[in-house]
């Protein structure tokens, strides 16, 4: 069984998908048999920015240490 928790976090980034500046991102916490995962989504285009095993704090995102770019 998988559960999901969705929350909106205030953060200012430029989305690599839609190229627009956003002031918020969606963080979706997903619990499953393989453990917790966190998906980060753009509020403008609703495309996936990244997935992590650990919750990335908004303070780390604000310092620019996490970069949501396409490979």
mmCIF file of the C-alpha atoms, coordinates in Angstrom:
data_MODEL
# 
_entry.id   MODEL 
# 
loop_
_atom_site.group_PDB 
_atom_site.id 
_atom_site.type_symbol 
_atom_site.label_atom_id 
_atom_site.label_alt_id 
_atom_site.label_comp_id 
_atom_site.label_asym_id 
_atom_site.label_entity_id 
_atom_site.label_seq_id 
_atom_site.pdbx_PDB_ins_code 
_atom_site.Cartn_x 
_atom_site.Cartn_y 
_atom_site.Cartn_z 
_atom_site.occupancy 
_atom_site.B_iso_or_equiv 
_atom_site.pdbx_formal_charge 
_atom_site.auth_seq_id 
_atom_site.auth_comp_id 
_atom_site.auth_asym_id 
_atom_site.auth_atom_id 
_atom_site.pdbx_PDB_model_num 
ATOM 1  C CA . UNK A 1 1  ? 0.000  0.000  0.000   1.00 0.00 ? 1  UNK A CA 1 
ATOM 2  C CA . UNK A 1 2  ? 1.316  3.436  -0.925  1.00 0.00 ? 2  UNK A CA 1 
ATOM 3  C CA . UNK A 1 3  ? 0.290  6.645  0.822   1.00 0.00 ? 3  UNK A CA 1 
ATOM 4  C CA . UNK A 1 4  ? 0.934  10.196 -0.364  1.00 0.00 ? 4  UNK A CA 1 
ATOM 5  C CA . UNK A 1 5  ? 1.128  13.518 1.462   1.00 0.00 ? 5  UNK A CA 1 
ATOM 6  C CA . UNK A 1 6  ? 1.207  16.670 -0.661  1.00 0.00 ? 6  UNK A CA 1 
ATOM 7  C CA . UNK A 1 7  ? 2.317  20.037 0.660   1.00 0.00 ? 7  UNK A CA 1 
ATOM 8  C CA . UNK A 1 8  ? 3.153  23.390 -0.871  1.00 0.00 ? 8  UNK A CA 1 
ATOM 9  C CA . UNK A 1 9  ? 6.411  25.054 0.181   1.00 0.00 ? 9  UNK A CA 1 
ATOM 10 C CA . UNK A 1 10 ? 7.393  28.657 -0.519  1.00 0.00 ? 10 UNK A CA 1 
ATOM 11 C CA . UNK A 1 11 ? 10.575 28.770 -2.579  1.00 0.00 ? 11 UNK A CA 1 
ATOM 12 C CA . UNK A 1 12 ? 11.737 30.863 -5.502  1.00 0.00 ? 12 UNK A CA 1 
ATOM 13 C CA . UNK A 1 13 ? 13.286 28.855 -8.359  1.00 0.00 ? 13 UNK A CA 1 
ATOM 14 C CA . UNK A 1 14 ? 13.399 28.860 -12.137 1.00 0.00 ? 14 UNK A CA 1 
ATOM 15 C CA . UNK A 1 15 ? 11.767 25.693 -13.439 1.00 0.00 ? 15 UNK A CA 1 
ATOM 16 C CA . UNK A 1 16 ? 13.989 23.905 -15.989 1.00 0.00 ? 16 UNK A CA 1 
ATOM 17 C CA . UNK A 1 17 ? 10.872 22.471 -17.677 1.00 0.00 ? 17 UNK A CA 1 
ATOM 18 C CA . UNK A 1 18 ? 8.641  25.520 -18.309 1.00 0.00 ? 18 UNK A CA 1 
ATOM 19 C CA . UNK A 1 19 ? 11.443 28.139 -17.909 1.00 0.00 ? 19 UNK A CA 1 
ATOM 20 C CA . UNK A 1 20 ? 9.206  30.244 -15.615 1.00 0.00 ? 20 UNK A CA 1 
ATOM 21 C CA . UNK A 1 21 ? 10.086 31.594 -12.213 1.00 0.00 ? 21 UNK A CA 1 
ATOM 22 C CA . UNK A 1 22 ? 7.974  30.060 -9.468  1.00 0.00 ? 22 UNK A CA 1 
ATOM 23 C CA . UNK A 1 23 ? 7.507  31.169 -5.872  1.00 0.00 ? 23 UNK A CA 1 
ATOM 24 C CA . UNK A 1 24 ? 6.323  27.761 -4.624  1.00 0.00 ? 24 UNK A CA 1 
ATOM 25 C CA . UNK A 1 25 ? 6.960  24.072 -5.237  1.00 0.00 ? 25 UNK A CA 1 
ATOM 26 C CA . UNK A 1 26 ? 4.847  21.043 -4.426  1.00 0.00 ? 26 UNK A CA 1 
ATOM 27 C CA . UNK A 1 27 ? 6.496  18.369 -2.270  1.00 0.00 ? 27 UNK A CA 1 
ATOM 28 C CA . UNK A 1 28 ? 4.843  14.967 -2.368  1.00 0.00 ? 28 UNK A CA 1 
ATOM 29 C CA . UNK A 1 29 ? 5.862  12.490 0.346   1.00 0.00 ? 29 UNK A CA 1 
ATOM 30 C CA . UNK A 1 30 ? 5.283  8.930  -0.810  1.00 0.00 ? 30 UNK A CA 1 
ATOM 31 C CA . UNK A 1 31 ? 5.417  5.943  1.559   1.00 0.00 ? 31 UNK A CA 1 
ATOM 32 C CA . UNK A 1 32 ? 5.708  2.512  -0.024  1.00 0.00 ? 32 UNK A CA 1 
ATOM 33 C CA . UNK A 1 33 ? 7.303  -0.875 0.519   1.00 0.00 ? 33 UNK A CA 1 
ATOM 34 C CA . UNK A 1 34 ? 10.691 0.551  -0.553  1.00 0.00 ? 34 UNK A CA 1 
ATOM 35 C CA . UNK A 1 35 ? 10.512 3.404  1.973   1.00 0.00 ? 35 UNK A CA 1 
ATOM 36 C CA . UNK A 1 36 ? 9.775  7.128  1.875   1.00 0.00 ? 36 UNK A CA 1 
ATOM 37 C CA . UNK A 1 37 ? 10.497 9.177  -1.226  1.00 0.00 ? 37 UNK A CA 1 
ATOM 38 C CA . UNK A 1 38 ? 9.942  12.874 -1.862  1.00 0.00 ? 38 UNK A CA 1 
ATOM 39 C CA . UNK A 1 39 ? 8.910  14.181 -5.276  1.00 0.00 ? 39 UNK A CA 1 
ATOM 40 C CA . UNK A 1 40 ? 9.326  17.873 -6.106  1.00 0.00 ? 40 UNK A CA 1 
ATOM 41 C CA . UNK A 1 41 ? 6.930  19.436 -8.641  1.00 0.00 ? 41 UNK A CA 1 
ATOM 42 C CA . UNK A 1 42 ? 6.660  22.844 -10.316 1.00 0.00 ? 42 UNK A CA 1 
ATOM 43 C CA . UNK A 1 43 ? 3.425  24.655 -9.411  1.00 0.00 ? 43 UNK A CA 1 
ATOM 44 C CA . UNK A 1 44 ? 3.263  26.272 -12.886 1.00 0.00 ? 44 UNK A CA 1 
ATOM 45 C CA . UNK A 1 45 ? 3.619  23.306 -15.236 1.00 0.00 ? 45 UNK A CA 1 
ATOM 46 C CA . UNK A 1 46 ? 3.182  20.498 -12.648 1.00 0.00 ? 46 UNK A CA 1 
ATOM 47 C CA . UNK A 1 47 ? 6.200  18.643 -14.061 1.00 0.00 ? 47 UNK A CA 1 
ATOM 48 C CA . UNK A 1 48 ? 8.611  16.648 -11.939 1.00 0.00 ? 48 UNK A CA 1 
ATOM 49 C CA . UNK A 1 49 ? 11.687 18.562 -10.764 1.00 0.00 ? 49 UNK A CA 1 
ATOM 50 C CA . UNK A 1 50 ? 13.305 15.696 -8.879  1.00 0.00 ? 50 UNK A CA 1 
ATOM 51 C CA . UNK A 1 51 ? 12.939 12.768 -6.470  1.00 0.00 ? 51 UNK A CA 1 
ATOM 52 C CA . UNK A 1 52 ? 14.893 12.248 -3.255  1.00 0.00 ? 52 UNK A CA 1 
ATOM 53 C CA . UNK A 1 53 ? 15.132 9.684  -0.455  1.00 0.00 ? 53 UNK A CA 1 
ATOM 54 C CA . UNK A 1 54 ? 15.503 12.538 2.027   1.00 0.00 ? 54 UNK A CA 1 
ATOM 55 C CA . UNK A 1 55 ? 13.391 15.629 2.465   1.00 0.00 ? 55 UNK A CA 1 
ATOM 56 C CA . UNK A 1 56 ? 15.307 18.593 1.101   1.00 0.00 ? 56 UNK A CA 1 
ATOM 57 C CA . UNK A 1 57 ? 14.759 21.485 3.488   1.00 0.00 ? 57 UNK A CA 1 
ATOM 58 C CA . UNK A 1 58 ? 13.674 24.819 2.053   1.00 0.00 ? 58 UNK A CA 1 
ATOM 59 C CA . UNK A 1 59 ? 16.689 26.474 3.736   1.00 0.00 ? 59 UNK A CA 1 
ATOM 60 C CA . UNK A 1 60 ? 19.012 24.300 1.600   1.00 0.00 ? 60 UNK A CA 1 
ATOM 61 C CA . UNK A 1 61 ? 16.989 25.117 -1.508  1.00 0.00 ? 61 UNK A CA 1 
ATOM 62 C CA . UNK A 1 62 ? 17.125 28.848 -0.753  1.00 0.00 ? 62 UNK A CA 1 
ATOM 63 C CA . UNK A 1 63 ? 20.930 28.743 -0.478  1.00 0.00 ? 63 UNK A CA 1 
ATOM 64 C CA . UNK A 1 64 ? 21.093 27.350 -4.017  1.00 0.00 ? 64 UNK A CA 1 
ATOM 65 C CA . UNK A 1 65 ? 22.850 24.098 -3.109  1.00 0.00 ? 65 UNK A CA 1 
ATOM 66 C CA . UNK A 1 66 ? 20.197 21.989 -4.830  1.00 0.00 ? 66 UNK A CA 1 
ATOM 67 C CA . UNK A 1 67 ? 19.904 22.504 -8.563  1.00 0.00 ? 67 UNK A CA 1 
ATOM 68 C CA . UNK A 1 68 ? 16.854 21.252 -10.472 1.00 0.00 ? 68 UNK A CA 1 
ATOM 69 C CA . UNK A 1 69 ? 18.285 20.954 -13.982 1.00 0.00 ? 69 UNK A CA 1 
ATOM 70 C CA . UNK A 1 70 ? 17.852 18.549 -16.842 1.00 0.00 ? 70 UNK A CA 1 
ATOM 71 C CA . UNK A 1 71 ? 20.728 16.148 -17.535 1.00 0.00 ? 71 UNK A CA 1 
# 
